[in-house]
Amino acid sequence: MTVPACPPPHGLLRDRVVVVTAAAGAGIGSATARRALEEGAAVVVSDQHPRRLAEVAADLAGRPGARVLAVPCDVTDEAQVGALLAAAVAEFGRVDVVVNNAGLGGTASILDMTDDQWGRVLDVTLTGTFRCTRAALRLFRDQGGGGVVVNNASVVGWRAQAGQAHYAAAKAGVMALTRCAALDAAPFGARVNAVAPSLVRHPHLARVTSEELLDELAAREAFGRSAQPWEVANVIVFLASDYSTYLTGEVVSVSSQHA
């Protein structure tokens, strides 16, 4: 099926400051940073890979009127998470949106999975999201309230897939974290939501998953194709914008899978 064209921007994030983790490369993070920039936001991109982060930041900064800051950050390090938000505030005066995109996958049968494999995926994907959400909500509260967190979960948090016990458990945890954090944030007007994409094909995924499996998964989708990263980014932008002011604690499936 033909991939549709990305719709034009409508200023949905005009004058907002948006922080996106794991924004290097060509996946959902960089697509979200790009869409936020197109929608009028100042964008802070972070990643633990400085070279790739610099490349993304240079691309974003080359766009007319772009306001971009790049800050290396490993979400498994609480001090680096704090430094990321502090740098954003120092540069732009405040933070309005934090998109927690950092995650780590892999494939291993639970019969063969080591404690290290399990722990690494959980630390980056779930505990990293916790660290960033906690830091963001503290900042939003201290700024006087408001603010939005959007977490990147996955349909694997709902649906069984062989070899994905660690990743599925982490993403299911992100969903539960999102729901509970939303209640903690509501008293000061902050919102916490998540997206749960199904299959999003990009170069990094192709390096860790066989083409045969990706083709098989794409064939299961109702549209017979994988999502483009910008298609998930558009839903993230919606959740970050004033078009979703009464949505909190929700996990939005960005999926075309058959029921």
N, C-alpha and C positions, 0 to 999 in steps of 0.2 A: 504493500500500500504506500502511496506517495506521502512523504513527510510534509506537513503543512508549513507555511512560512511563519516565522515568529511575528506576533502582532507588534505594531508600533508602540512606543512608550506613551504613557498618559500622565506622567508626573506624580505617580502614586507615592513616591518616597521623597518628594522634593523637600530639601533642607533637613533631612534626617541624616544621622550618622550611623552607618551600618558596619558591624564587625563580622567578618566571615572567617571561620577557621578552616584549615585544610583547603586553602583556595588555590594552591599551585596545581599545575597540570591542566587537563582538559575535561574535567569531570563536573559534578554538580556544584562544587565549591566555586570554581572559577566562573561558571555560567551564572551563578547567583550573584557574584560580585559584579559581573558585567551588566546583568539586568538591573541590579540596584543602582548602578552608576547611570544607566540609561533612564531610569525612573527619577533621577534628580538627587540621589543621595551622595554624600561624601562616604567613601568606602575605605575601610581598614581591612587589609588582607593579611592573613597569617598562615604559616605552615612551618613544619620542622625541617624542610629542605630549602636552605637559603638560595641556592642557585635557581631552582625552579620558581621560587617565590618572586625573586627579582625579575624573572622573565615575564611572569604574569603582571606584576606591578608596572613594568615598563610598557606593556601592551595597553593596560588600562589607562595609564597616565598620558598616553599619546592621543587620547580622545579629546575632542574640543571641550573645554571647561571642566575637565576631570579634576576631582579632588581625591587623591589616593595616597594612602600611607601603607607601607609594608613593614610588618613586625614579625620576625621569626618567633615561633612559639611551639613548644612541645606540651601538649595538653596533659601529659602524665606528670608534669612538674607544676605544682601549685604556684610557686614563685613566678614562673614564666607566664602563667595565666593572668596573675595579678599585674605583671608588667605590661602585658598586652593591652589591658583595659586602661591602665594608667597612661600609656603612650597615646592611646586614642583620645583620651580626655585632654592631655597636654596639647595635642595637635589641633583638635576641633572643638574643645570646650565641654563636650558631653558625649554620651553614647545613647542612642535611641533603640537600636536593634542589635541583638547578637544572634547569629546563625551558627549553631553547633553542627558542623559538617564533618568533623574529624571522626574517622572510624577505621578499623582494621579488620580485614577478613581473612580468608584462607579456607582450605578444604582438608578435612581429616575425619576419618571415622572415629567415633567416640571410643571405640575399642583400642585405637592406637594413639589417641590424642594424649599429649603430655600435659602435666601441670603448667609448664612454661607456655605452651601453645594456648591453653585455656586462659591463663592469667594475663597474657599479653593482650589478647583480643578484648577481654573484659576491661582491662585497665585503660586502653585507648578509647574503646567504643562506648562503654557505659560510664566508668568512673571519670573519664575525661569530660564527658558531657555533664556529669554532675559537678565537676570542679568549675567548669565554665558557666553553668547555670547559676550556681551558688554565687560566684563572683559578680555575674551580671545583675542578679536580683539585689544583692547588697548595694551595688552602684545605683541601680534604679531607685531604690528606697532612699538613699542618701541624696540623690538629685531632686527629691521631692515627689517621686511617684511617676507612674506611667512606665513606658518601656515595653519591649517585646522580645521574647526569646522564641526562636524557631529551631527545633531539634530535627535532625535527620535520622529517622528510624528506617524500617524496611518491612515489606510485606512478609519477609521471612520471620519476623516477630510473631506473626499469626499462623503461618503456613509451614508445614514440615518439609524439610529438604535434606536429603542424605548428606552427611559430611559437614553440616553447618551447625552443629550443636552449640559451639561457642559463640558464633556470630548471631544465631537466632536467639540465644539466651540474652546476649548483650542488647540486641535490638528490642526484644520484649521488655527488658529492663528500662530502656530509654522511653518506651511508651508509658510504663507505670510511673517512672520519674516525672514525665511530662504532666500526667494527670495530678499527681500529688503536689508538685511544685506550683502548679497553677493555683491551687487553693491557698498555699502559703503566700503567693504573690498578690492575690486578689485584693487584700485590704489596702494596698497602696497603689492599686490601679494598674499593675503590670500584668501582662498576658503571657502565657506559655503554651505553645502548641507544637505539633510535630507533623512532618510529612512521612509517609511510608511508601517509597517508590517500589515498583517491581523491578523490571529489567531496564537499566540505563546503560547503553553501550558506549564505551569510551576507551582510549588507548590503555589506561592503567588496568581496567578490567580484563582486557584482552591478554595482558601479560600474566595474569594469575588464574585465568580460566580458559579452557580449551575452546577453540572456535566451534567445535562440534556441539559442545554443551550450550554455548551461547545461541547457536542456530536452533537447537532444540527448544530452549526456553523462549526464544522469540516466536517460534511457531505456535506456542501455547497462548500467546497473547491474542486478544480479540481482534486487534488490528493487524496481527501477523508480523509485527515488527517491535523492536525495542523502542523505548522513549529516547528522545534527544535530551541532553542535559538541560537545555533551556526550558523544556516543557515542565520539568520538575522545578526549576528556578522560578518560573512564573507563579507556581502555587505558593512557593516560599514568599515571594514578593507580595502576593495577596494576603497571606497571613501576617506579614509585617506591616501592612498598610491599614489605613482607616476604613477599608472596606470590610474588615473583620473585627470590629471593635467589641462585638458581643461573643466572640469565639475565644474560649480559653479551656485548657485541659483536653483539647481534641487532637486526635490523630487522623489526618486526612490521607486516605489511600490515593496515591498517584499511580494508577494501575489500569491496564485494559485487559486483565486476565479474565478468562471465562469463569462464570460463577460455578 
